[in-house]
Amino acid sequence: MRGQTTLDFAIGMSLFLAVLIFVFLFIPGLLSPFTAGAQDETVTTNRVADQLTKSTLGGPDQPYTIDRFCTVEFFDGNGPGRCVFDDESLSEQLGLDANRQHVNVTIRGNVTKQPSEREEILCWDVSDERLLEQSDCVGSDIRLARGDTPPSTNDETVTALRVVSLNLEDVTLYVEMW
């Protein structure tokens, strides 16, 4: 009987350690749905980008082709009046909770076709009815950016991109949420 005591102890300790390791590995996965993360912002950001490109600024008959009048009115608020935008905040227009979710919508591109490192925020030239890069904008031009300024140090920022056609130019619609 004395020969089994060491063997019983080894088997018991191995089983105890295996169960303990399993519990430590399993519990964080069990609690992960209750921790805050960027997963819900990913879904919401994609929903907002699709909503803007397929219905609010565009139409279901021509997805990813956004109407220049609606786009100017959306970013300016005092546009030509062809599209109906309430005097709501950006969060309310997009169906977001302003207390919990922050959003920034910009249209970027390279309309000069000159090589550059990054796409620049675009403006709408009201007098010539064409797109300009932000560096070429003057006071009466409408900057195609709306919303809060995204934080520069936040790792929880989620961005959705959609390449769209605006005034026969390929541009990129950025939706950033945090």
PEZI-V497541 format. One record per run of one state. SS is the DSSP state (H for helix, E for strand, L for the rest). FROM is the first residue (numbers start at 1). TO is the last residue. If there is no record, write none. Layout:
BEGIN
SS;FROM;TO / SS;FROM;TO
END
This chain:
BEGIN
L;1;1 / H;2;34 / L;35;38 / H;39;56 / L;57;58 / E;59;59 / L;60;61 / E;62;62 / L;63;64 / E;65;66 / L;67;67 / H;68;76 / L;77;89 / H;90;93 / L;94;102 / E;103;109 / L;110;119 / E;120;125 / L;126;129 / E;130;133 / H;134;136 / L;137;141 / E;142;143 / L;144;144 / E;145;147 / L;148;157 / E;158;166 / L;167;168 / E;169;177 / L;178;178
END
